[in-house]
Amino acid sequence: MSVLGSLLIVLHVLGGTKRRRQLQKPHLRILMAMSLNDLTVSMSAVLNFAMYPAGYTWDAALGNMASCRMLGFCAQMSHATGAYNALLCLYYWRTICRGMPAKAWWQFECSAHVIIVVGFAIVGAVGVWMEIYNPFLESTTCWIAPLPPHC
């Protein structure tokens, strides 16, 4: 359901003849960025069985440690959805309650997109580099866990 909902939001913002007008609206740009992030996270959840390493708690698993670390990276990137939600709330507060002009918001929004995407990507990449994303035995996902398990 999450994949379908996110895909419909992205298609609504990008699709149709009103695309240029839609992209001029800050709340739709933020909502689209949130939906794109949620779409990638939801797809990693759908493909969880293919990415979880074989030989651990899940018999249907097909992945290896590299795919497990990619799954951990996607799990880390999922927190960017919350950051976009906060940005959307901030947009409404700044424009409705404080009357922030569109030009000033545009400059702030560009910086916010860079900070959110780059910030969460760096944190996720550091986790991959440090090899801290491992099979999490209490569930069938890969997250910050010791290797070997229960160590």
Salt bridges, closest charged atoms under 4 A:
GLU109 OE1 - ARG29 NH2 2.57
GLU109 OE2 - HIS113 NE2 3.06
